Amino acid sequence: MENGEVIRISGVSKIYRIGDSEVRALDNFSLSIREGDFLAIMGPSGSGKSTLMNIIGCLDVPDSGQYFLRGVEVSEMDEDELAEIRNREIGFVFQMFNLLPRMTTLRNVELPLIYGGSHRGRRKIAAREALERVGLGHRLDHKPVELSGGERQRVALARALVNGPSIVLADEPTGNLDSKTGQEIMAIFTDLNKQGHTIILVTHETEVAQGASRIIHLKDGCLQD
């Protein structure tokens, strides 16, 4: 891999079969992402954005082609290997927040560490530090229903950061927020990028995409010039 390259996707295709028809979600798709990039992925519904994010995030594997993460070929890993690399390298932020309603903010952020088998004392310290990084150190004992949309997204972002991932994937992270709150969330992503995190986000909002340092467009599973 080239110097500084963290992700290389080469000739990747992903096909979904629906009845007798085939849908090429990705079609011989190639992409290189360098360490510290801030990449926005845009495209119409059905263009392959979600499929690409699932493959980058090690939630799915391609039908053909290769995906290298830090020089390791991910495209041929089994489920356990994919789970391990997800836990170590990648943090996820979703449009719908995906917080557990009966758990406190602190407990929601602890979840990836619980699944990873971390010691309880370490979990609490790491979760508290992650919440402080996103400006929510004063909301540790609140439940999601007691938080605004922007605060819930900050909790989701803290949860994505708690394992210390080098890569943060965000799927429409401002989609459920008003424009002012969306700008605040994007400012956090910008700060994280300045701290060295590689940020990859999907958005349909041009204004949000312009906050990234690089924008790519997908259409029918292909990269547009």
Backbone as JSON, one array per atom type, in Angstrom:
{
  "sequence": "MENGEVIRISGVSKIYRIGDSEVRALDNFSLSIREGDFLAIMGPSGSGKSTLMNIIGCLDVPDSGQYFLRGVEVSEMDEDELAEIRNREIGFVFQMFNLLPRMTTLRNVELPLIYGGSHRGRRKIAAREALERVGLGHRLDHKPVELSGGERQRVALARALVNGPSIVLADEPTGNLDSKTGQEIMAIFTDLNKQGHTIILVTHETEVAQGASRIIHLKDGCLQD",
  "N": [[0.83, -1.2, 0.0], [0.34, 2.32, -0.56], [2.33, 4.95, 0.9], [0.99, 6.22, 3.87], [-1.57, 5.46, 3.23], [-4.61, 4.23, 4.39], [-6.89, 2.8, 3.79], [-7.7, 0.69, 1.13], [-9.65, 0.02, -1.58], [-10.3, -2.19, -4.1], [-11.52, -2.82, -7.2], [-14.04, -3.73, -6.3], [-17.1, -5.48, -6.1], [-20.54, -5.78, -5.28], [-23.35, -7.7, -5.13], [-26.81, -7.93, -4.92], [-29.4, -10.25, -4.81], [-32.66, -10.22, -5.79], [-35.42, -11.94, -5.92], [-35.75, -12.93, -9.2], [-34.07, -11.07, -10.2], [-31.04, -9.05, -10.31], [-29.25, -6.77, -8.31], [-26.73, -4.5, -8.63], [-25.06, -3.28, -6.21], [-22.54, -2.25, -5.7], [-20.18, -1.75, -8.25], [-17.48, -2.98, -9.6], [-15.82, -1.28, -8.06], [-13.47, 1.13, -6.94], [-11.31, 2.65, -4.53], [-9.23, 4.85, -2.67], [-8.16, 5.71, 0.55], [-6.55, 7.94, 2.65], [-4.58, 8.09, 5.67], [-5.95, 10.18, 8.12], [-7.66, 11.51, 6.39], [-10.65, 13.38, 5.63], [-13.5, 12.45, 4.56], [-16.34, 12.84, 2.55], [-19.18, 11.12, 1.42], [-21.37, 11.13, -1.21], [-24.5, 10.83, -2.99], [-27.37, 9.66, -4.88], [-30.34, 7.99, -3.57], [-29.97, 4.49, -3.41], [-27.55, 4.42, -4.7], [-25.38, 3.06, -3.74], [-24.11, 3.88, -1.45], [-24.61, 3.08, 1.27], [-23.95, 0.37, 1.15], [-21.23, 0.55, 0.53], [-20.31, 1.79, 2.89], [-20.89, -0.23, 4.73], [-19.12, -2.21, 3.92], [-16.62, -0.92, 4.21], [-16.77, -0.59, 6.96], [-16.51, -3.16, 7.86], [-18.79, -4.66, 8.23], [-19.87, -6.1, 6.27], [-18.9, -8.12, 3.45], [-17.27, -7.97, 0.24], [-18.52, -9.37, -2.91], [-16.73, -9.76, -4.93], [-13.39, -8.65, -5.76], [-11.07, -6.64, -3.78], [-10.46, -5.59, -0.4], [-8.44, -3.7, 1.53], [-7.33, -2.99, 4.75], [-5.2, -1.05, 6.43], [-3.2, -2.47, 5.1], [-3.93, -5.1, 5.47], [-5.81, -7.74, 4.17], [-9.14, -7.47, 4.25], [-11.33, -8.45, 2.98], [-11.45, -11.2, 2.9], [-11.84, -12.13, 5.42], [-13.22, -13.98, 8.25], [-16.28, -14.03, 10.28], [-15.59, -13.66, 13.0], [-13.04, -12.54, 12.84], [-13.64, -10.2, 11.46], [-15.24, -8.92, 13.36], [-13.36, -8.45, 15.36], [-11.56, -6.66, 14.14], [-13.27, -4.55, 13.63], [-13.89, -3.74, 16.24], [-11.44, -2.83, 17.09], [-10.49, -0.89, 15.28], [-12.52, 0.8, 14.25], [-15.09, 3.21, 14.65], [-18.59, 3.77, 14.93], [-21.19, 5.97, 13.86], [-24.57, 6.7, 13.8], [-27.52, 7.78, 11.96], [-29.93, 7.51, 13.38], [-29.15, 7.42, 16.0], [-29.29, 5.15, 17.78], [-29.34, 4.51, 20.56], [-29.73, 2.89, 23.75], [-32.75, 3.04, 25.38], [-33.29, 2.71, 28.15], [-30.96, 2.88, 29.45], [-28.39, 4.82, 31.06], [-26.59, 7.74, 29.91], [-23.81, 7.35, 30.36], [-23.69, 4.56, 30.57], [-24.6, 3.75, 28.05], [-22.46, 4.6, 26.48], [-20.49, 2.99, 27.46], [-21.03, 0.5, 26.35], [-19.66, -0.7, 23.98], [-17.26, -1.39, 25.2], [-18.06, -3.14, 27.17], [-18.95, -5.28, 25.61], [-16.49, -5.91, 24.59], [-15.23, -6.97, 26.75], [-13.89, -5.45, 28.68], [-12.48, -4.34, 31.81], [-14.54, -3.28, 34.53], [-13.92, -0.88, 35.96], [-12.11, 0.4, 34.22], [-13.8, 0.72, 32.04], [-15.67, 2.66, 32.89], [-14.06, 4.92, 33.31], [-13.03, 5.34, 30.71], [-15.42, 5.77, 29.28], [-16.41, 8.07, 30.52], [-14.37, 9.9, 29.86], [-14.66, 9.93, 27.06], [-17.19, 11.07, 26.8], [-16.69, 13.58, 27.86], [-15.02, 14.56, 25.88], [-16.81, 15.17, 23.87], [-18.26, 17.16, 24.97], [-20.17, 16.48, 26.92], [-19.79, 15.85, 29.57], [-21.25, 16.53, 31.76], [-23.63, 15.18, 31.69], [-23.84, 12.54, 32.49], [-25.53, 10.78, 33.91], [-27.98, 10.95, 32.74], [-30.79, 9.79, 30.83], [-31.53, 8.77, 27.41], [-34.07, 9.89, 26.66], [-34.15, 12.19, 28.09], [-32.51, 13.93, 26.85], [-31.59, 16.31, 24.28], [-31.88, 16.15, 20.64], [-29.39, 16.78, 19.5], [-27.71, 16.35, 21.69], [-28.08, 13.62, 22.04], [-26.9, 12.69, 19.71], [-24.3, 13.39, 20.24], [-23.76, 11.68, 22.36], [-23.87, 9.27, 20.96], [-21.67, 9.68, 19.35], [-19.63, 9.8, 21.25], [-19.77, 7.16, 22.13], [-18.86, 5.93, 19.82], [-16.22, 6.68, 19.93], [-15.11, 5.55, 22.17], [-13.55, 3.25, 22.21], [-11.21, 4.1, 21.17], [-10.85, 4.34, 18.3], [-9.19, 4.56, 15.09], [-10.51, 5.24, 12.84], [-13.53, 6.83, 12.02], [-16.78, 6.19, 11.15], [-19.62, 7.67, 9.78], [-23.01, 7.71, 9.28], [-25.17, 9.64, 7.69], [-25.04, 11.65, 9.84], [-26.13, 14.08, 10.63], [-28.7, 14.01, 9.87], [-31.11, 13.91, 11.35], [-31.2, 16.28, 12.67], [-31.55, 19.8, 13.45], [-30.39, 22.64, 11.5], [-28.53, 24.28, 12.9], [-27.74, 22.68, 15.08], [-26.72, 20.56, 13.64], [-24.47, 21.79, 12.5], [-22.95, 22.12, 14.79], [-22.38, 19.46, 15.45], [-20.9, 18.75, 13.2], [-18.71, 20.38, 13.64], [-17.51, 19.08, 15.75], [-16.71, 16.71, 14.48], [-14.83, 17.84, 12.75], [-12.9, 18.73, 14.6], [-12.12, 16.25, 15.64], [-10.97, 15.15, 13.39], [-8.8, 16.86, 13.08], [-7.38, 16.03, 15.25], [-6.38, 13.7, 14.36], [-7.98, 11.55, 13.62], [-9.35, 9.52, 11.05], [-12.03, 10.42, 9.12], [-15.06, 9.34, 7.78], [-17.92, 10.02, 6.12], [-21.36, 9.63, 5.25], [-23.62, 11.59, 3.46], [-26.5, 13.45, 2.4], [-26.6, 16.08, 2.23], [-25.39, 18.96, 0.85], [-24.17, 21.13, 2.13], [-23.25, 20.0, 4.5], [-21.44, 18.11, 3.47], [-19.53, 19.82, 2.45], [-18.07, 20.48, 4.64], [-16.18, 18.57, 4.83], [-12.87, 17.52, 3.78], [-12.63, 16.3, 1.41], [-14.69, 15.15, -1.21], [-16.68, 12.6, -2.58], [-18.69, 11.21, -5.21], [-21.28, 8.89, -5.72], [-22.9, 6.78, -8.08], [-25.18, 4.44, -9.2], [-23.61, 2.38, -8.11], [-21.05, 3.05, -8.83], [-18.09, 5.09, -8.95], [-18.28, 8.52, -9.48], [-16.9, 10.89, -11.74]],
  "CA": [[0.0, 0.0, 0.0], [1.09, 3.57, -0.62], [2.63, 5.58, 2.17], [-0.11, 7.0, 4.41], [-2.86, 4.92, 2.83], [-5.18, 3.39, 5.43], [-7.91, 1.95, 3.17], [-7.68, 0.55, -0.33], [-10.71, -0.83, -2.14], [-9.86, -2.41, -5.48], [-12.38, -3.62, -8.05], [-15.05, -4.39, -5.45], [-18.5, -5.56, -6.53], [-21.48, -6.39, -4.35], [-24.59, -7.95, -5.86], [-27.93, -8.45, -4.16], [-30.38, -10.93, -5.65], [-34.04, -10.03, -5.34], [-36.19, -12.76, -6.84], [-34.97, -13.31, -10.38], [-33.26, -9.94, -10.66], [-29.83, -8.72, -9.58], [-28.94, -5.35, -8.1], [-25.3, -4.28, -8.39], [-24.93, -2.17, -5.28], [-21.22, -1.72, -6.07], [-19.83, -2.36, -9.54], [-16.06, -2.8, -9.9], [-15.58, 0.0, -7.38], [-12.14, 1.29, -6.36], [-11.17, 3.88, -3.75], [-8.11, 4.9, -1.73], [-8.35, 6.7, 1.62], [-5.31, 8.1, 3.39], [-4.66, 8.39, 7.1], [-6.27, 11.57, 8.41], [-8.63, 12.08, 5.44], [-12.04, 13.68, 6.04], [-14.16, 12.13, 3.31], [-17.8, 12.82, 2.47], [-19.7, 10.3, 0.34], [-22.68, 11.6, -1.62], [-25.11, 10.1, -4.1], [-28.81, 9.45, -4.72], [-30.78, 6.74, -2.96], [-29.69, 3.34, -4.26], [-26.29, 4.59, -5.43], [-24.36, 2.17, -3.17], [-23.44, 4.51, -0.31], [-24.71, 2.25, 2.48], [-23.18, -0.85, 0.91], [-19.83, 0.92, 0.66], [-20.02, 2.01, 4.31], [-20.91, -1.53, 5.41], [-17.89, -2.92, 3.59], [-15.53, -0.21, 4.9], [-16.94, -0.83, 8.39], [-16.36, -4.59, 8.14], [-20.09, -5.25, 8.53], [-20.18, -6.94, 5.12], [-17.73, -8.38, 2.61], [-17.63, -7.9, -1.18], [-18.61, -10.62, -3.67], [-15.47, -9.86, -5.66], [-12.52, -7.51, -5.5], [-10.29, -6.69, -2.55], [-10.5, -4.48, 0.54], [-7.31, -3.73, 2.45], [-7.33, -2.02, 5.84], [-3.82, -1.02, 6.94], [-2.42, -3.49, 4.44], [-4.48, -6.43, 5.73], [-6.97, -7.97, 3.31], [-10.34, -7.68, 5.06], [-12.38, -9.06, 2.17], [-11.49, -12.64, 3.06], [-11.92, -12.47, 6.84], [-14.46, -14.57, 8.73], [-17.06, -13.14, 11.15], [-14.85, -13.34, 14.23], [-11.95, -11.62, 12.47], [-14.26, -8.91, 11.14], [-15.66, -8.31, 14.63], [-12.17, -8.0, 16.07], [-11.01, -5.46, 13.5], [-14.26, -3.48, 13.88], [-13.76, -3.29, 17.62], [-10.13, -2.21, 17.29], [-10.14, 0.18, 14.34], [-13.61, 1.57, 13.66], [-16.21, 3.68, 15.45], [-19.75, 4.02, 14.09], [-22.19, 6.95, 14.27], [-25.74, 6.49, 12.94], [-28.52, 8.85, 11.9], [-30.98, 7.3, 14.38], [-28.47, 7.42, 17.3], [-29.2, 3.76, 18.25], [-29.07, 4.44, 21.99], [-30.68, 2.07, 24.5], [-33.51, 4.06, 26.12], [-33.33, 2.51, 29.61], [-29.61, 3.03, 29.99], [-27.87, 6.18, 31.18], [-25.59, 8.17, 28.93], [-22.54, 6.69, 30.64], [-23.83, 3.13, 30.28], [-24.66, 3.61, 26.59], [-21.12, 4.77, 25.93], [-19.71, 1.84, 27.91], [-21.44, -0.74, 25.71], [-18.61, -1.39, 23.19], [-16.24, -1.92, 26.12], [-18.68, -4.3, 27.81], [-18.87, -6.37, 24.62], [-15.09, -6.27, 24.41], [-14.72, -7.63, 27.95], [-13.03, -4.58, 29.47], [-12.72, -4.27, 33.25], [-15.56, -2.28, 34.85], [-13.32, 0.4, 36.31], [-11.57, 1.0, 33.0], [-14.94, 1.12, 31.19], [-16.27, 3.91, 33.37], [-13.11, 6.0, 33.07], [-12.98, 5.59, 29.27], [-16.71, 6.33, 28.86], [-16.46, 9.46, 31.02], [-13.45, 10.7, 29.04], [-15.25, 10.08, 25.72], [-18.29, 12.04, 26.91], [-16.09, 14.89, 28.06], [-14.48, 14.99, 24.59], [-17.9, 15.73, 23.04], [-18.93, 18.21, 25.72], [-21.31, 15.97, 27.69], [-19.35, 15.33, 30.86], [-22.24, 16.88, 32.8], [-24.88, 14.46, 31.42], [-23.49, 11.13, 32.62], [-26.6, 9.96, 34.48], [-29.23, 11.19, 32.03], [-31.2, 8.79, 29.84], [-31.74, 9.4, 26.1], [-35.31, 10.68, 26.59], [-33.9, 13.46, 28.79], [-31.53, 14.67, 26.07], [-31.99, 16.83, 22.98], [-31.36, 15.38, 19.52], [-27.96, 17.04, 19.38], [-27.02, 15.68, 22.8], [-28.11, 12.18, 21.76], [-25.89, 12.4, 18.7], [-23.0, 13.49, 20.93], [-23.59, 10.42, 23.08], [-23.54, 8.28, 19.94], [-20.3, 9.95, 18.92], [-18.76, 9.36, 22.36], [-19.74, 5.69, 22.08], [-18.0, 5.55, 18.69], [-14.83, 7.02, 20.24], [-14.67, 5.01, 23.46], [-12.52, 2.23, 22.0], [-10.03, 4.72, 20.59], [-10.66, 3.94, 16.9], [-8.51, 5.51, 14.22], [-11.46, 5.58, 11.77], [-14.91, 7.03, 12.44], [-17.76, 6.14, 10.06], [-20.85, 8.34, 10.18], [-24.05, 7.56, 8.27], [-26.12, 10.74, 7.83], [-25.0, 12.0, 11.27], [-26.9, 15.3, 10.9], [-29.98, 13.85, 9.18], [-32.25, 14.13, 12.24], [-30.91, 17.46, 13.48], [-31.74, 21.1, 12.79], [-29.14, 23.07, 10.85], [-27.57, 24.78, 13.89], [-27.19, 21.53, 15.81], [-25.91, 19.84, 12.66], [-23.18, 22.48, 12.39], [-22.2, 21.83, 16.0], [-21.88, 18.09, 15.33], [-19.83, 18.77, 12.2], [-17.53, 21.0, 14.26], [-16.86, 18.02, 16.53], [-16.01, 15.86, 13.51], [-13.65, 18.58, 12.28], [-11.9, 18.68, 15.67], [-11.61, 14.88, 15.71], [-10.1, 14.98, 12.24], [-7.56, 17.59, 13.4], [-6.67, 15.23, 16.25], [-5.76, 12.56, 13.69], [-8.94, 10.52, 13.21], [-9.85, 9.47, 9.68], [-13.48, 10.54, 9.18], [-15.77, 9.0, 6.54], [-19.35, 10.19, 6.39], [-22.36, 9.65, 4.18], [-24.59, 12.66, 3.64], [-27.17, 13.95, 1.19], [-26.62, 17.53, 2.38], [-24.19, 19.57, 0.27], [-23.53, 21.99, 3.13], [-22.53, 19.11, 5.41], [-20.31, 17.55, 2.72], [-18.51, 20.85, 2.26], [-17.25, 20.51, 5.84], [-15.12, 17.58, 4.66], [-11.77, 17.98, 2.93], [-12.72, 15.57, 0.15], [-16.05, 14.68, -1.49], [-16.85, 11.72, -3.74], [-20.09, 10.99, -5.6], [-21.58, 7.56, -6.22], [-24.11, 6.59, -8.87], [-25.31, 3.07, -9.68], [-22.52, 1.56, -7.61], [-19.77, 3.46, -9.44], [-17.55, 6.39, -8.58], [-18.47, 9.52, -10.54], [-15.81, 11.86, -11.89]],
  "C": [[0.87, 1.25, 0.0], [1.3, 4.15, 0.76], [1.46, 6.45, 2.62], [-1.49, 6.48, 4.06], [-3.39, 4.0, 3.93], [-6.2, 2.41, 4.87], [-7.66, 1.9, 1.66], [-8.75, -0.45, -0.74], [-10.42, -0.95, -3.63], [-10.81, -3.36, -6.21], [-13.48, -4.35, -7.32], [-16.43, -4.34, -6.1], [-19.31, -6.23, -5.44], [-22.83, -6.48, -5.04], [-25.63, -8.52, -4.91], [-28.94, -9.06, -5.12], [-31.77, -10.81, -5.03], [-34.93, -10.76, -6.33], [-35.31, -13.22, -7.99], [-34.04, -12.21, -10.87], [-32.04, -9.74, -9.77], [-29.69, -7.21, -9.47], [-27.46, -5.23, -7.78], [-25.14, -3.04, -7.51], [-23.58, -1.47, -5.45], [-20.75, -2.48, -7.3], [-18.38, -2.04, -9.89], [-15.54, -1.48, -9.32], [-14.18, 0.02, -6.76], [-12.04, 2.64, -5.66], [-9.96, 3.75, -2.83], [-8.37, 6.02, -0.73], [-7.07, 6.73, 2.45], [-5.58, 8.4, 4.86], [-4.93, 9.87, 7.29], [-7.17, 12.24, 7.39], [-9.94, 12.41, 6.15], [-12.85, 13.6, 4.76], [-15.66, 12.15, 3.45], [-18.21, 12.02, 1.24], [-21.12, 10.75, 0.04], [-23.2, 10.76, -2.78], [-26.59, 9.89, -3.84], [-29.12, 8.13, -4.0], [-30.54, 5.59, -3.92], [-28.37, 3.41, -5.01], [-25.18, 3.67, -4.92], [-23.66, 2.72, -1.95], [-23.44, 3.61, 0.93], [-23.92, 0.96, 2.33], [-21.69, -0.57, 1.07], [-19.46, 1.11, 2.12], [-19.98, 0.69, 5.07], [-19.64, -2.32, 5.14], [-16.7, -2.25, 4.27], [-15.57, -0.52, 6.39], [-16.84, -2.28, 8.81], [-17.66, -5.23, 8.65], [-20.53, -6.19, 7.41], [-18.89, -7.14, 4.33], [-18.16, -8.35, 1.14], [-17.77, -9.3, -1.79], [-17.36, -10.84, -4.5], [-14.67, -8.59, -5.42], [-11.86, -7.64, -4.14], [-10.47, -5.42, -1.73], [-9.36, -4.67, 1.53], [-7.47, -2.62, 3.48], [-5.97, -2.12, 6.53], [-3.01, -2.19, 6.39], [-2.9, -4.91, 4.64], [-5.73, -6.61, 4.88], [-8.17, -8.38, 4.16], [-11.36, -8.52, 4.3], [-12.47, -10.57, 2.3], [-11.55, -13.08, 4.52], [-13.24, -13.16, 7.19], [-15.12, -13.62, 9.74], [-16.29, -12.73, 12.39], [-13.72, -12.35, 13.95], [-12.49, -10.24, 12.14], [-14.67, -8.18, 12.42], [-14.47, -7.74, 15.38], [-11.62, -6.71, 15.46], [-11.96, -4.28, 13.64], [-14.03, -2.88, 15.26], [-12.48, -2.49, 17.83], [-9.95, -0.92, 16.49], [-11.25, 1.19, 14.05], [-14.67, 1.95, 14.69], [-17.35, 4.08, 14.52], [-20.67, 5.06, 14.71], [-23.34, 6.85, 13.27], [-26.72, 7.64, 13.02], [-29.54, 8.74, 13.05], [-30.42, 7.14, 15.8], [-28.26, 6.0, 17.85], [-28.77, 3.65, 19.71], [-30.12, 3.57, 22.67], [-31.42, 2.95, 25.49], [-33.48, 3.91, 27.64], [-31.97, 2.69, 30.26], [-29.21, 4.49, 30.08], [-26.89, 6.47, 30.04], [-24.28, 7.41, 29.12], [-22.6, 5.22, 30.24], [-23.9, 2.89, 28.77], [-23.27, 3.69, 25.97], [-20.21, 3.6, 26.32], [-19.92, 0.59, 27.06], [-20.35, -1.42, 24.87], [-17.53, -2.02, 24.07], [-16.77, -3.13, 26.86], [-18.58, -5.5, 26.88], [-17.44, -6.84, 24.43], [-14.46, -6.89, 25.64], [-13.81, -6.78, 28.81], [-13.44, -4.59, 30.94], [-13.65, -3.1, 33.57], [-14.97, -0.91, 35.15], [-12.77, 1.13, 35.1], [-12.69, 1.51, 32.12], [-15.47, 2.48, 31.6], [-15.35, 5.1, 33.11], [-13.1, 6.37, 31.58], [-14.27, 6.23, 28.77], [-16.84, 7.79, 29.3], [-15.57, 10.37, 30.18], [-14.03, 10.95, 27.65], [-16.38, 11.1, 25.75], [-17.76, 13.45, 27.13], [-15.54, 15.44, 26.74], [-15.56, 15.63, 23.71], [-18.74, 16.72, 23.81], [-20.12, 17.76, 26.53], [-20.89, 15.36, 29.02], [-20.32, 15.61, 31.98], [-23.55, 16.11, 32.63], [-24.73, 12.95, 31.64], [-24.67, 10.26, 33.05], [-27.95, 10.18, 33.81], [-29.52, 10.05, 31.05], [-31.53, 9.5, 28.53], [-32.97, 10.29, 26.02], [-35.14, 12.05, 27.23], [-32.93, 14.36, 28.03], [-32.15, 15.22, 24.79], [-31.43, 15.94, 21.88], [-29.86, 15.54, 19.36], [-27.16, 16.35, 20.47], [-26.99, 14.17, 22.57], [-27.05, 11.82, 20.71], [-24.49, 12.5, 19.29], [-22.71, 12.23, 21.73], [-23.18, 9.31, 22.1], [-22.1, 8.44, 19.46], [-19.3, 9.53, 20.0], [-18.65, 7.84, 22.37], [-18.84, 5.2, 20.94], [-16.53, 5.75, 19.02], [-14.25, 6.23, 21.4], [-13.59, 3.94, 23.33], [-11.23, 2.79, 21.4], [-9.79, 4.35, 19.14], [-9.9, 5.0, 16.12], [-9.46, 6.02, 13.13], [-12.85, 5.74, 12.36], [-15.79, 7.07, 11.2], [-19.07, 6.74, 10.55], [-21.85, 8.29, 9.03], [-25.14, 8.6, 8.52], [-26.17, 11.27, 9.27], [-25.79, 13.26, 11.62], [-28.33, 15.19, 10.37], [-31.2, 14.13, 10.04], [-32.09, 15.39, 13.1], [-31.24, 18.73, 12.71], [-30.38, 21.61, 12.33], [-28.1, 23.55, 11.86], [-26.92, 23.64, 14.65], [-26.32, 20.69, 14.89], [-24.53, 20.46, 12.5], [-22.31, 22.21, 13.62], [-21.6, 20.42, 15.96], [-20.75, 18.04, 14.31], [-18.56, 19.4, 12.76], [-16.77, 19.98, 15.1], [-16.09, 17.08, 15.6], [-14.74, 16.54, 13.01], [-12.54, 18.55, 13.33], [-11.28, 17.29, 15.77], [-10.63, 14.62, 14.56], [-8.76, 15.68, 12.48], [-6.72, 16.83, 14.41], [-6.09, 13.95, 15.65], [-6.7, 11.45, 13.26], [-9.24, 10.64, 11.71], [-11.37, 9.45, 9.75], [-14.08, 10.23, 7.81], [-17.26, 9.12, 6.82], [-20.16, 10.17, 5.11], [-23.33, 10.78, 4.47], [-25.25, 12.98, 2.31], [-27.19, 15.48, 1.19], [-25.3, 18.14, 1.89], [-23.44, 20.41, 1.3], [-22.72, 21.17, 4.12], [-21.29, 18.56, 4.72], [-19.19, 18.56, 2.57], [-17.64, 21.04, 3.5], [-16.11, 19.51, 5.79], [-14.02, 18.15, 3.78], [-11.8, 17.32, 1.56], [-14.13, 15.03, -0.02], [-16.01, 13.75, -2.7], [-18.34, 11.49, -3.97], [-20.24, 9.58, -6.17], [-22.86, 7.61, -7.06], [-24.1, 5.18, -9.44], [-24.1, 2.21, -9.32], [-21.15, 1.92, -8.14], [-19.38, 4.84, -8.93], [-17.7, 7.34, -9.75], [-17.3, 10.48, -10.57], [-16.29, 13.25, -11.51]]
}
